[in-house]
Amino acid sequence: MGPTGCVASAGWPSEYGYCEPLRCLEPECTIQPIVPAARPLALAGYPIALLLIVTSLLDTFPKILPADFGSRDWRYGALGLVFNSMVTPLLGLAIAGASAIVARHHGVLRLVSGVLLAVAAFAVIGGILFVIDFSALSSTLSERVTPGFEVATWKTVVIVLLAAPVAAWLGIGGFRAARADAVPEGPEGGSARLVVGH
């Protein structure tokens, strides 16, 4: 390669290669190891992610059906169930995103990132509705059950306050990673070398 980067094969283990230090003095120089041996493990992350997401959805949605969006009681209960079960799908989406990064599946990474941003938006909007519905319902509750509802509500609010920024951060980070991964693959479709350059 030119003076701004190099791919060599001497000095380091053969699967990584070696780049002369003098060529890496420029501040823009980056080092990105490409390890195709990790791709089978990354591909195994997809079914694991799908398992986490699907099992959580199958466990939650039967409990909130049939839907009755006009009922404040239904909205409060349904949103509470969804929010309290959203940690597992978030974990699944994070695993899918990590697998896409390692396998360099940019399309999958963008899809997962978009879903994560949609989850973040749903958490914000749904969280606001959840608090509004609880405020309206709390006036109809007896003093005996009010403390339990308040504890459950604040627990759900904490989950939303943590899940929304996490989902947004992962989604934005995924889109940035997909754009930043512009390192060209080797002649064999991603040979395991250490590529140093801009």
C-alpha positions in Angstrom: 0.0 0.0 0.0 1.0 3.7 -0.1 2.8 5.7 2.5 -0.5 6.3 4.5 -0.9 2.6 5.4 0.4 -0.9 4.9 -0.4 -4.6 5.0 2.7 -6.7 5.6 3.3 -10.3 6.7 6.5 -10.4 8.6 7.2 -9.9 12.3 3.8 -10.7 13.7 2.0 -14.0 13.7 1.1 -14.9 10.1 -2.6 -14.5 10.5 -2.2 -10.8 11.6 0.8 -9.6 9.6 3.1 -6.7 10.6 3.2 -3.0 9.7 6.3 -0.9 10.0 6.1 1.5 13.0 7.4 4.4 10.9 4.3 4.3 8.7 2.0 4.6 11.8 3.2 7.8 13.2 0.4 9.8 11.7 -2.4 10.6 14.2 -5.1 9.4 11.7 -3.5 6.0 11.5 -5.8 3.3 12.9 -5.3 -0.4 13.6 -8.2 -2.7 12.9 -7.7 -6.5 13.3 -10.0 -8.6 11.1 -10.4 -12.1 12.5 -12.5 -14.3 10.3 -12.1 -17.1 12.8 -14.6 -15.2 15.0 -17.3 -15.2 12.4 -18.8 -18.7 13.1 -19.1 -17.6 16.8 -20.7 -14.3 15.7 -23.2 -16.2 13.4 -24.2 -18.3 16.4 -25.2 -15.1 18.1 -28.1 -14.6 15.7 -30.2 -17.7 16.9 -29.4 -16.8 20.5 -30.7 -13.3 20.0 -33.8 -14.6 18.2 -34.4 -17.0 21.0 -34.3 -14.3 23.6 -36.5 -11.9 21.7 -39.2 -14.4 20.5 -39.5 -16.2 23.9 -40.0 -12.9 25.7 -42.6 -11.7 23.1 -44.5 -15.1 23.3 -44.5 -14.8 27.1 -45.8 -11.2 27.2 -48.2 -10.7 24.3 -50.7 -13.5 25.3 -51.1 -11.7 28.6 -52.2 -8.4 27.1 -54.5 -9.7 24.4 -57.2 -8.9 23.4 -56.1 -5.2 23.1 -58.4 -2.5 24.4 -56.6 0.8 23.7 -59.6 2.8 24.9 -59.4 1.4 28.4 -57.1 3.2 30.8 -56.9 0.0 33.0 -55.8 -2.1 30.0 -53.2 0.5 28.9 -51.7 0.7 32.4 -51.5 -3.1 32.8 -50.3 -3.8 29.2 -47.5 -1.1 29.3 -46.5 -2.3 32.7 -46.1 -5.9 31.5 -44.3 -4.9 28.3 -41.8 -2.6 30.1 -41.1 -5.2 32.8 -40.2 -7.7 30.1 -38.3 -5.5 27.7 -34.8 -6.2 29.2 -34.6 -9.6 27.6 -35.4 -8.4 24.1 -32.9 -5.5 24.5 -30.3 -8.1 25.4 -31.2 -10.1 22.4 -30.9 -7.0 20.1 -27.5 -6.1 21.7 -26.3 -9.7 20.9 -27.6 -9.4 17.4 -25.9 -6.1 16.9 -22.6 -7.4 18.3 -22.8 -10.4 16.0 -23.4 -8.2 13.0 -20.4 -6.1 13.8 -18.1 -9.0 14.1 -19.5 -10.7 11.0 -19.5 -7.3 9.2 -23.1 -7.7 8.2 -23.8 -4.0 7.7 -27.4 -4.5 6.6 -28.3 -6.5 9.6 -26.5 -4.0 11.9 -28.6 -1.1 10.4 -31.8 -3.2 10.8 -31.0 -3.9 14.4 -30.0 -0.3 15.1 -33.3 0.9 13.6 -35.3 -1.5 15.8 -33.4 -0.3 18.9 -34.2 3.4 18.1 -37.8 2.4 17.6 -37.7 0.7 21.0 -36.3 3.8 22.6 -39.0 6.0 21.1 -41.7 3.5 22.2 -40.2 3.5 25.7 -40.4 7.3 25.9 -43.9 7.7 24.5 -45.2 4.6 26.4 -43.6 5.7 29.6 -45.3 9.1 29.5 -48.7 7.4 28.8 -48.0 4.9 31.6 -47.4 7.7 34.2 -50.5 9.6 33.0 -52.7 6.6 33.2 -51.4 5.8 36.7 -52.1 9.3 37.8 -55.7 9.0 36.7 -56.1 5.5 38.2 -54.5 6.4 41.6 -57.5 8.5 42.5 -59.8 5.4 42.2 -57.6 3.1 44.3 -58.2 2.3 47.9 -55.7 3.3 50.5 -54.9 -0.4 51.1 -53.8 -1.2 47.5 -52.3 2.2 46.6 -48.8 1.6 48.1 -48.4 -1.6 46.1 -49.4 0.1 42.9 -47.0 3.0 43.6 -44.1 0.6 44.1 -44.9 -1.3 40.9 -45.3 1.9 39.0 -42.0 3.4 40.1 -40.2 0.2 39.4 -41.5 0.3 35.9 -40.6 4.0 35.5 -37.0 3.2 36.6 -36.8 0.4 33.9 -38.1 2.8 31.3 -35.6 5.5 32.3 -32.8 3.0 32.0 -34.0 1.2 28.9 -34.8 4.2 26.7 -31.3 5.8 26.8 -29.6 2.3 26.5 -31.7 1.4 23.4 -31.0 4.9 21.9 -27.3 4.6 22.6 -27.0 1.2 21.1 -29.1 2.2 18.0 -27.0 5.3 17.3 -23.8 3.4 18.0 -24.8 0.7 15.6 -25.4 3.2 12.8 -22.1 4.8 13.4 -20.3 1.5 13.5 -21.9 0.5 10.2 -20.7 3.8 8.6 -17.3 3.7 10.1 -16.5 0.1 9.0 -15.0 1.1 5.6 -11.9 -1.1 5.8 -11.7 -3.0 2.5 -11.6 -6.8 2.8 -8.7 -8.8 1.5 -8.7 -10.6 -1.9 -10.3 -13.6 -0.2 -13.2 -11.7 1.3 -11.8 -10.6 4.6 -8.5 -12.3 5.1 -7.2 -12.2 8.7 -4.6 -9.5 8.6 -3.8 -6.4 10.6 -4.7 -3.5 8.4 -3.1 -0.1 9.3 -4.1 3.0 7.5 -6.5 5.9 7.3 
